């Protein structure tokens, strides 16, 4: 199957790349990466706080969290499965929205510039 695509691109042998050999990032890319890391880190901390609070709530409020909620499902199980999954989707949406907003800001800033970066 790999032989089918030999004519489509120039083959380059895979090899290890030493990080010291890489060129430094330009200022804009470095700034965007730092902002993305900050956003991802904050959203990750938020999700971990939610997930790790469930055992704490189970320990300190067992009469509430182990009581049946719907069809035999306990509040603990509901928070762990349904709410955690919904929260994961919300976090992904927020992260994507913030990224698109940041990308649009940089595109608008560079719209007047004649020099364009090649993302591909």
Beta strands, then each sheet from edge to edge (+ up, - down):
strand 1: 68-70
strand 2: 73-74
sheet 1: 1+ 2-
end
